[in-house]
């Protein structure tokens, strides 16, 4: 549709009536072969008497009866119409063509929508039953029964640079860390605090990995405790390390706080 949803209603003003006809699949496939090459067939309308219903027949062009790759089967030429009433429905035919105007992103062309006319007659196009048509139906049934996928014997192994692997390296690393975390049972908080204070008596700064190795505790649990007693340095010389809050500091040796 167009960007603003505008529709060309010229067809409605001209009161153009159109027929809505259902055709067999093979017929539409044969028509597609004639795209841009002229007519695909002829329609003959015969009316018997003033009150009789019209008899409508579509005749397919002879060159379009050939089924590609098959000499023994041909598409039927004669197709009588079975006429039907529109009933209480309101049906219309629209066309959609590129307008050349580019809208939105990603870039695409807006489509021009036009009303071609109102449906005044419905019909179904059916082939005349003949030996040729029965052969065509047999071919269609045979083609539809073929499996979509077939097994094939290979003479030699397929080799390329992209060989499948049982598991990718990043997945293995994730599983290893997950298993390692699972082995670390949470100790009592006071026990963890004692281990942390003992460690900080030796050094002022630790990264989280070293503290995990010292306490053998899960990272999330350890960080919860560290937030109560420590400060995380986000800049400076000791960036990305933990140290004790001033009220908990008691260091051995010559280590001094950087303030």
N, C-alpha and C positions, 0 to 999 in steps of 0.2 A: 504494500500500500504506500501511498504518498506520505510525505512527512506530516502533513496536516490532515490526512484522512480524506482528501478530496476525491470525488468520483465524477467522471464525465458521464452525464445523463442524457447525452444527445440521442442515444438509442431509445430511451423512454419517450422522449418528445416525438420521435418519428413513429412511435407505436409499431416497432419492428417485432414481428412474430417469428420465433425460432422453434425448431423441433429438437427434442431431447431423445436421442436414439442410443440404445445399448447394442454394442456389437461384440462378436466373439473375439477372444484374445488374438487368435491367429490372424484375423482380418486386420486388426490394428497394427500388428507386426509387419504384415505385407504392405500396408499403407506407408509405414515409416521408410520402407525402401525406396518409395517414389518421391521422397521429400525433395522439393525444388525441381521436379521433372515433369510437372504438368498434372493432368487428371489421373485419378486412381480408379475411376469407374463411372457408371451412369445410373441415374435413378429414373425409373419409368413409373408414372402415375396414371392409372386407368380408372375411370369412374363409370360404373354400369348404372344407367338410368339416373333420374333426378334425385331419388331418395337412397340409392345404394351407396354403400361405403366404398371409398376409393381403394383400389388395389395398388400397393406400392412394392416395387421390386428394385433391388440394387444389383447391378451386374458389374463384377470386378473385371478390370482390364486383364486381357489374356496374359500379358507378360508378367503380371504380378501373381499369377497362380503358381509360379515355379517356387518350390521350397528349396532353399539353399542346400546343396550337397546331397540331395535325394532325388533320384530320377523317377522312382516308382510311385511317388506320392505328389499330388498337386492339390492346391487349395480350390474349393468349389467356386464357381463363378456366380451362380444365381443365388440371391438371398432375399426371399420375400420378407416384408415387414409385417409384424403383428401389431396392429394399432391399439393404443390404450388411451383412455381419457386422462386428462390432467387432474380431474376431480376438484376438490375444494382447496387444493394447494396453490400457492403463489410461488412460481419458480422463475428464476432469471439466469441469464448467462453473462458472465463478466470476463473481460480479458485484462491481462497484466503485462505491460511492456516497460522496459527501462526508459526512464525519462532523460537520463544523462546528468541529472542533478545529484551531486554527492552530499550525503547527510551523515552526521554523527561519526563516531570512531569506534571500531575500525572503519576505514573508508569503504563505503558501498554506495551504489546508485539507488536513488529513490525510484520506485515503480509507479507508473501511471496506470490507474485502474479506470476502466470504462465499461459502462453497461451496454451490451450488444443487443439485447432484446429480451422480451418476456416469452417464456415457454408456452406455446399454444397447443402443442401436440406431443405426446409421448409414444414411443414405438420400440419394438425389439426386433433387431435384424437377425434372422435365423437362416442357416444354409438349407438348401434342398438336400434331403437325405439320399445319398447315392453311394455307389461302390467306392468312388474316389474319396468322398467324405468319410466313410467308414475306415478306409486305410489311414486317413489323416488322424482320426480319433485314436486308432490303435497305436500310431506313432507317438501321439501326445501322452497316452497312458504309459507307454514304455519309457519315455523320457522322464516322466514325473516319478517313476518307480526307481530310478537309478539313485544309489546312495550319494549324498553330497561329498563324502570323503571316502577315498579308496586306499587300501594298503598297497605298497609297491616294493618289490624286491630290488635292492641296490647291489650293483656288481662290486662296488668298493665303498669303503667308509668315507663319509663326508668330512673333510678337514677344512678348518678355517681358523682364524686368529681369535675367535670369540667362542671359547669352549665353556660349557655350563659348569658351574661349581655348586657343590652341595650347600655351601653357605658363604656369605660374603664376610670379609674381614671385619667390617664395622659391626655386623651382627654378632660375630664371635666375641669381639671385645665387649659389647654390651652385655652379652650373656655371662662373660667372665666376671665383670664388675657386679652384675646382679647377684651371681652366686656368692661372690666374696662378701657383699653386703649382707646377704642372708645368713652367713655364718657368724656374723658379729651380733651377739645378743646384747641388749641394753643392760649395762651394769647399773647399780644403785647410784643415784646422782651424787651422793657424798663421796663415793669411791672415785667417781670420775673427777670431782673437784680436787680430791687429794692428789690424784695423778697429775692434774693440770698445774696445781700450785707447786708441786715438786719439780715439774719440768721448767716452769718459769723462774724458779730459783737459780737454775743453771744458765738460762739464756732469756733475754728480754723479748725477742721476736721469734715467732714461729709461723710458718704457713700452715694451711689447714691439712695438707697432706701429711706433714710431719706429726701433727697432733693426732691424726687418725692412726698413724703407725704406733704412736706411743700409747694411746688409750685403748686401741682396738675397738672403737665404738663407731656406729653408723654416722655418716657425715651430718645428716639432718639433726639427729639427737645431740651430737657434739656441738653444732652451731647454736642450738637452743640454750645450752649451758654457757657457752662462751659469751653470748649476748648479755648475760647477767653479770659476768665478772670481767669481761674484756672489752677492748676497743679494736675495731678493724680499720687499719690504715689504708686509705684509698689514694693517697698521693705521698710524695716525698721519697726519701731514700729507702724507706722500708715499706714501699707500696705493696699491697696485697698480703700483708702479714697481720697477725694478731699480737696484742700485748695486753697486759693486765691494766685495769683501771687504777688510777693513782692510789686509791684507798687499799688496794690489795697488793701493791708492789713491795717486794722484799728480795733483792737480787744479791747473789754471791759474787765475789771477785770485783773487777774494776768496771763491769757493765754499768752504764748510766743511761738514764732516759734521755731521749732527744726531744726537748721541748723548746 
